[in-house]
Amino acid sequence: MIVLDTNALVFWTLDRDKLTHAAMTAIEEEERLKRVEGLRILPVDDRTWLRNVELDWSHRDPADRTIVATAMLDSSPLVTSDATIRSFYQRAIW
């Protein structure tokens, strides 16, 4: 599984030329390995929300924190153009 930040999802859906080569490769690899035919939206459950509030990160945007928490809980790569997220989460791809 990989996690897509909102910007990566929008670019992948509407304008793939805006994705970097590394981002596109990560998305394509995941599709190939899992034979993804669509998109799965995960709910924010209590486990994810608790990880969100426990993050040792001063970033206050709850959506960004939730996206990072989701990736961390599953030890998944996170595709994002957001430099703030990339500087915090080591497995971020862009």
C-alpha positions as CSV (number, residue, x, y, z in Angstrom):
1,M,0.0,0.0,0.0
2,I,1.1,3.6,-0.6
3,V,-0.6,6.7,0.7
4,L,-1.3,9.6,-1.6
5,D,-1.4,13.1,-0.2
6,T,-4.3,15.2,-1.6
7,N,-2.1,16.9,-4.1
8,A,-0.7,13.7,-5.5
9,L,-4.2,12.2,-5.8
10,V,-5.4,15.3,-7.7
11,F,-2.4,15.3,-10.0
12,W,-2.7,11.5,-10.6
13,T,-6.4,11.9,-11.5
14,L,-6.3,15.2,-13.5
15,D,-2.8,16.1,-14.7
16,R,-0.2,13.3,-14.4
17,D,2.4,15.5,-16.0
18,K,2.6,17.4,-12.7
19,L,3.9,14.3,-10.9
20,T,7.6,13.8,-10.7
21,H,9.1,10.6,-12.2
22,A,9.6,9.1,-8.7
23,A,6.0,9.9,-7.7
24,M,4.6,8.4,-10.9
25,T,6.8,5.3,-10.6
26,A,5.7,4.7,-7.0
27,I,2.0,4.9,-8.0
28,E,2.5,2.7,-11.0
29,E,4.5,0.1,-9.1
30,E,1.7,-0.1,-6.5
31,E,-0.9,-0.5,-9.2
32,R,1.1,-3.2,-10.8
33,L,1.8,-5.1,-7.6
34,K,-1.7,-4.9,-6.2
35,R,-3.6,-4.7,-9.5
36,V,-5.4,-1.7,-8.3
37,E,-8.3,-0.9,-10.5
38,G,-9.6,2.0,-8.4
39,L,-9.1,4.0,-5.4
40,R,-9.8,3.0,-1.8
41,I,-10.6,5.8,0.7
42,L,-9.7,4.7,4.2
43,P,-11.8,6.0,7.1
44,V,-10.1,7.9,9.9
45,D,-10.6,5.5,12.7
46,D,-9.6,5.9,16.4
47,R,-6.2,4.3,15.9
48,T,-5.4,6.7,13.1
49,W,-6.7,9.8,15.0
50,L,-4.7,8.8,18.2
51,R,-1.5,8.4,16.1
52,N,-2.3,11.9,14.6
53,V,-2.5,13.6,18.0
54,E,0.6,11.7,19.3
55,L,2.9,12.8,16.4
56,D,5.9,14.7,17.6
57,W,5.4,17.3,14.9
58,S,4.5,21.0,15.3
59,H,2.6,21.0,12.0
60,R,-1.0,21.9,12.9
61,D,-3.0,21.0,9.8
62,P,-5.2,18.0,10.9
63,A,-5.5,16.7,7.4
64,D,-1.8,16.6,6.8
65,R,-1.2,15.0,10.3
66,T,-3.9,12.4,9.5
67,I,-2.3,11.5,6.2
68,V,1.1,11.1,7.8
69,A,-0.4,9.1,10.7
70,T,-2.0,6.8,8.1
71,A,1.2,6.2,6.3
72,M,3.1,5.7,9.6
73,L,0.7,3.1,11.0
74,D,1.0,1.0,7.9
75,S,4.7,1.8,7.3
76,S,3.7,2.9,3.8
77,P,5.4,5.3,1.4
78,L,3.6,8.6,1.2
79,V,3.5,10.4,-2.2
80,T,3.4,14.2,-1.7
81,S,4.7,17.4,-3.1
82,D,4.4,19.0,0.3
83,A,8.0,19.8,1.5
84,T,6.9,20.1,5.1
85,I,5.6,16.6,5.1
86,R,8.6,15.3,3.2
87,S,11.0,16.8,5.8
88,F,9.1,15.1,8.6
89,Y,8.2,11.7,7.1
90,Q,11.2,9.7,5.9
91,R,9.3,7.5,3.5
92,A,7.8,10.4,1.6
93,I,8.3,10.3,-2.2
94,W,8.4,13.2,-4.6
